[in-house]
């Protein structure tokens, strides 16, 4: 019977489906013990990971029977895909499975920026009755999307329902495609998106081209008082430049679900800044998204092990 290693958290429905295809070793903290992971991969036909396991060429060389890597998500910066392909190993992902979750997270951030009901609630709990805390509206504001893929398009659809103006920068999109032609998203140069947006939400993979894409120069081009939301990857935003801009009053605030260092640790330089909302990489981790992701990846892993073609490979 083939061996299947699951090195990070996976919904139970996915574990069950994988168990139908082989002997499963499920340890959501195995990624923290690289030597044990390498030892277990000696006889494994499948490896399932999230974003913490570093699937390097060296690790792959120690897994001679590996046929497929299942990525519980879509980001691939922790997997050396080219090395996997050279060894004939399929890499399957959960394309679109958590896109709704991320889109709704972005809107939770937008509403917090404009109608901070938690702060208002705390004020009332202190016995205050401050009716100047009404906040502002999303209606008529401009949302700029850096990246207009699956997640960006879902955000655009929801933003239009709120009466927002949606603009985007994405060099891979055409004006004739759905998001632009039918969702009413204007594709603009990135500098124009920075300058015109009240809110900017980042949705790009982490590559050498996007590392520190949002740096001091980019932030300096943003509209004064704008808000930044990053649910992509921590390395896309220069955290030092962001903190400086907020201290200087250049930006109104930010929401960071992803960080350059995860976990961010007790000495996080952003911890003392109240205008920065920090969450622990949970934008795509709703209960529903967890089930969809696990089912999608498990089914594709099973397909590969059965000699069939996966539905969502890279």
Phi, psi and omega in degrees: 000138181290153179256137181236125181252126174247111190264354180218178185302134177215138178300146185303328181296326178289320178299318179298316182293324178292327180295340178286346185248355181176186178274117186262131168249109183250115178218100185296350178248013181297329180300337180282351182236079188303323181293317178295321178300313180298320180296318182289336181281354182302326182242011186275144176261341182216144176229130179242128184223169167252240184248358183269322182294125179269102182270088184266170177298324178296317179296319180295325179295339180265010180233071189295339182257005184293130180249334187207142172245125177259123180256114180281073185152200181235337180294141184238013184290346178262003181237127175278086187298318181299320178295321178296316181296323179298331180267005179074025181263126177284145174240117181246148184230177179253063185300119177081353187293329181246016183296320178297318180300315180293318179300318180290326175299315180301320179288329174300320178293315180301318180289328176293320179297324186263327181226079185284080185293334177295315178296320178296316179300316179296324178298314179295322178298333177279004179089009181272161176221067189267101184272013172268003184265029183290340178080206182223177183252152171279333181305127178084350179279161182256126177255123177256128180251124174263095188108121183235051176273211184302312181291313181303321180293323178292323176295317180301316179302315181291322180295321178296326177295334177273000180079023179273155170271129184243125175235160185207154169242123176200104183293349181264356181262152177246151180295344181271353182278170188308309187300320181276313187288325187240342176264354176075028178269126178272126176274126185226163170299151186301325180297322179291324177296315178302313188288334189258348191268136171279330178225140178234128180239131189258129182217068179228153175287160176272112176227177176298329180286333183256356179298127183056034176302318177266085182251190183300323180294315179296316182295324179296336180276347184286153177300138179301131179085003180292162179244143181244135177237127178236112173243014184273271176215147184300323183291351180284333183250131173283102187295325178295317179295321178297312181299318179298318181296323179288319177299325181278357182078014181289320178247153179283333181165183181205158172232123182238112175267341182236146185227159176298321176243122179232125355296157186287337175086167184288336182265025181301119181294344180272352189298326185274358183267107184293343181275001177249116175274123181244130175230155190272061176055054184243004185306321182262013188254043170288163179301318182293318179294325178299319179293312181300316181298313181297316180297315185295314181291316180300316181297321179288324176299315179298320178300313181297317180296334179271003180084014180260169179275136178285162180273331185226077179249166179242000000 
